[in-house]
Amino acid sequence: MKKLLLMCQLLFGAFLMAQVNYTQDWTATGLNNWTTTDFIFSRTTTANQICGTTGGTIRGNRYSGNEGGFISPNIPGNNQGVVTMSFDYKVTDWSAGTVATTAANLGTIAVQYSSSAGGPWTTAYTINSTNHVVANTCATRTVTFSPSAGNLFVRFYVISATSGDNYYYFDNVTMTQGAAPSCLAPSAITLVNTTATNANISWTAPATPPANGYDVYYNTTGVAPTGTTPLNATNSVQSATTTATISGLTPITTYYVWVRSICSATDKSTWTPMQSFMTLCVPVASLPWTENFDAMTTLGADIVPSCWKQVTGSNAWTSSNATATSTSPGPRSTPNYVRIQWGNTNASQLWTPGFTLTAGITYEFSFYYHTGGTDSGNTGFSGNVLVNTSQSSTGATNLGAFISATQGTANYTQYKVYYTPTATGIYNFAVNASANSTPWYMGVDDFRLRVAPTCIEPLGVVAVSSTGNTATISWNAPTTQPANGYQIYYSTTTTPPGTPQVTGVPGTAVNYTIPGLTPSTTYYFWVRAICSSTDQSDLSDPVSIMTTQIPATLPYTQNFTGGNDLGLLNGTQANKWVRGNVTGNPAQSLYISNDNGVTNGYVHTTSTVHAFRDIQIPASTTLASFSFDWKGQGEGTNFKYDYLEVWLVPSSYLPVPGTLITAGAGRVSLGQYNLQGTWQSYSNTNLNLTNFANSVMRLVFQWRNDSGGGTQPSIAIDNIVLRVCSTDTPAVTVTPASITHNSATITWPQDIGGASYQIRYRPVGSTTWLPTAGPITVAAVPGTTNTYTFPQNLLPYTQYEVEVAAVCNTTNVGVFSNNKFMTRCDPTPPNITVTNITSTSALVTWSPLAAGATYELQWREVGTIPWIPAAPSTPQPPANTYLLTGLSSYKTYEVQVRNTCTGSTTPNPWSTSQVFTTVRVCEIPPPGLTITQLTPTSAEVVWDAYTGTGATNTYILRYRKVGIPSWTTLNVNNNTYTLTGLLELTKYEMQVANVCTGTPGNYTPQYYFTTPTVVYCQMQSTNFGSEFISKVTAKPTGKPEMINITTGSAYSDYTTVPLKFIDMVQGSVGNQIIVDKTISSGAKAGVAVWIDFDRSGTFDLNERILADGPNTNPTASATFIVPADAFVGSTEKYVVMRVAMSKDAIPVNCISFTDGEVEDYTVRISKLPATNTLNQTDILIYPNPVKSILNVKNVSKKANYKIYSAAGQLVSSGIILNNKIDVSRLINGVYVIDIDDVQGTAQRKFIKE
């Protein structure tokens, strides 16, 4: 015993010495054993976001009132002493992690502690808008609290502001603990059980049980007691053991409980909290009882009314006010309902409150359920009803299934089940539901429990069908037929009338057709069972149906110009169908409007409305042609939110405003349309109406928009057309004006039902239809007339038969029509050839010859008017040649041929002209006289040679200056000749003639030309800043000196500056040129100078008078001789001197360079001022008379001569070579010769023998 006591003391001593000592700065990766709810918090190392400069910081995002917790691991060493906890924190905007969050957008940050990671949690400190530090750097906070015995967990619990979207940061957590208290607190406070007014609790005593027992404190506020909180009989009980009973509690109320140890009157422990609990409900004893969930203000998963209980399987039952959409059923009675979602593979239960039921009494439990639709996307739920004496499925009784996984509902459907307890007691009912992953949500609403009536209302009432004046409803046969039958009520509103319109329906009946109704009107029907004169059932749930319109017959068209025959199901929706003129294609249309048609706009309030037309579909109908025009924006691309959808449904199905049409038996969707601001056309020429044949089909235009925005305008529709195809034989017309030699156009009325067509054809007399691969298919067209043009594949001048048949549904081919027509002759002009061409005639041939055609020929000289027809007439087939006569030599003619089809007065096009030239005779002037090369002093002349009859290969070429009466005549033995000795810028004329067997032919017309002037090549430098010509000095012998000082440029032209002209003398020697250079330090430059002595326009190599360098010399100079035959200048006709300087090179003529300068100067050269040693008497010619060679004495080597006839005509000229002139070709007569020499001129007469 002593050993045991010693051990306890040692253990207690160790406990007293233990204490919390914990730090965490998240330098290591991960959460370091802390945990987060829903992956909200994580470690970040972003440099501008962490607290401090290294390591990591915890960060989590919360927004729009969302919550989240970050929970520590168990903190070891807890001795129940006072814990001091410090930490760093900051809050920034989510969109910009370095921008501090304002106090208004903070929300709250609670620092809490607990003995369990699952709570309950006690708040030790709260950061809110009043004490938050607004900064993008971390602030430090310190908190103290006294934990209860056992494990110790702390957490940061964040609730964001509804307007906030923030990052919450935590770092550098430090916890220390003071000494253990002398009075230790109890632990593990547990709720044992509870009733409506009592609760039993228990706890675990501390290591040293308190000497004076325990205080138990409770309240409904959740505010924890302190050491000074007063205790009394209304808020506390005392216990000497580790259990206590709390009495006098309020039913359906949440209570909070704390327990502390009483070691002495002055020594008490801290309070230890317990998980809150709710007292039970008082069983419902007054019936009937109902619940529609509409009084609930807080909604969400696992949130149900007081005294209800939901048990989560895979997913929780959820209270909701979500409206009806394609993915949610919405409420039956607005605004609230409860729903279970897809994927609930483990069933969840929704338990009602308890009900006090009496043994032997039959009770009716009912509710409404809705899956959102009957299509495959809304089926997959399984459900049944349970009953038990507690809100638990353990031991519960299954009262029956209300839905299976293959069922769905088009609307809310009531399920009723009957239960008779065998013992009086408290009972709870439950909806037990599961779901696969296929559907969306199943909603339940409007629960009811009542004592079962003795007369049960008809169940399963449905609207079966309607006509324009009747409606048929049916119901399930009851177990016991009502003795006095049924009564039927109907109304055009959802409120039943006070008295029935139909009575006396037999109790054996399960359906009834109500007569006398108005077409196109929505009716609501109720049925009541009459069991006796004093016992009648409730009214059944209403069913509705719209009586049909007076069905339209086919073809059906509606352009809304003359009115509107579509029924409009708008209800109370915000956006409605209206007919108006705000938009149309053209004029008026049917469109969605939120202002009664003033605009084609819509508001973003969820709306579903319908416009429909009933149409009688004939028996045996298969395919139809359907089209309409539409436009509208809306919202949504792949998944549409605001859109038009077109449906074909049975007339028994009436859409409901506010409810989307869903897939079901006999319902066909033709697509959803939006996002087009201009008119679009929908067209389906193969719409299958087989399932609607011999019945009334309802065509529905459904507009749907949600509440989430969208683009204006909304939908508009126009020009609705529905037609059924016909195979009647078409009336075909071959258009006469369209018939050509290889084509023709046929037309026929287009079937209004959209029939396509087959075409076949063949030459009359043939047994094979064309094309051989099968008939040509022609699609239906939207207009009233169809057409086909043969693609130029017919034979000319051939009779054809063509047939057309209507085709429906690609295989149903009608009877072929038959038409005949004749193609025209081939209008293609024949090919023309011209042969046997002489100087006066040519033979014309044309082919091929077209069948069924006559021919016509015309011809003319090219460039003349008019055309000349064939005389006396054009030969006709089979002849195809014609001889043209009376033509002129060497003339160009053109000839054309065309045909005219037999029976036609309109000729076909002429052929392209065939051009030919008659043979040239010698007398014709040579063609092609032209100049191929022209210089200032020469001209190279060419002409076409004559090689025909009488050709001598000899020509007479003559020329003269314009205005001179005499010609210079040359006998030439070739068809080319170069005229020399011409004068610059002088206009000349020339002619040439053939020499035909010794006799000249006709001269060509005068050919005029003007000799050009001298042009020099361009030459310049790129840079001249540091290397350029600074001075040019010319020192001509016997003439004034010229000096030109310049500052430099790329190129300078001084040829027009008189003060810079340089005068020189023919044959002078000792002329000097000096060029001063400006060059950069250490640079070299070369200089070149040219004078164009012969004024040829080029600076020849032998005309370069200076070439120096490249070197560093400041000047370059040279002396030179002016050639004795240098060009003697006259007014404005001088020679040019070019001076060029280039860095690092001697300039090359006509080639520009990088650094340096180019300058041009005018040089005027005059004759040597010496006595002329020759005169006219010194120049001698002999012999005289002369036969062939005329000798000339005392002339220089470059003396020129000109010989004139006695009439003054220039007949020969040139240079006197070797003092001899050949005059053998001159005809006999007297001639005058002019001799022009450098020393002077002379004129002599001579006789040619």
Helices and strands as residue ranges (DSSP letters): H 2-17, E 21-24, E 35-36, G 37-39, E 41-44, E 57-63, E 67-71, E 83-93, G 103-105, E 108-114, E 122-127, E 139-145, E 153-159, E 165-177, E 187-194, E 199-204, E 214-219, E 236-239, E 243-246, E 254-261, E 272-278, E 289-291, E 309-311, E 318-320, E 337-341, E 348-351, E 355-357, E 363-370, G 376-378, E 381-388, E 397-403, E 413-419, E 425-435, E 441-451, E 462-466, E 471-474, E 486-491, E 502-505, E 511-514, E 522-529, E 543-546, E 556-558, E 567-569, E 576-580, E 589-593, E 607-617, E 623-632, E 643-650, E 668-673, E 676-688, G 690-692, E 695-705, E 716-724, E 733-734, G 736-738, E 745-749, E 756-763, E 776-778, E 785-789, E 799-808, E 812-813, E 819-822, E 831-835, E 842-847, E 853-861, E 868-869, E 881-884, E 892-901, E 914-917, E 930-934, E 939-942, E 955-961, E 968-972, E 976-979, E 987-996, E 999-1000, E 1007-1010, E 1021-1023, E 1028-1035, E 1042-1045, E 1051-1053, G 1058-1060, E 1062-1065, E 1071-1078, E 1085-1091, G 1101-1103, E 1104-1111, E 1115-1120, E 1135-1143, E 1153-1166, E 1180-1182, E 1189-1193, E 1200-1205, E 1210-1215, E 1220-1222, E 1229-1237, E 1240-1248
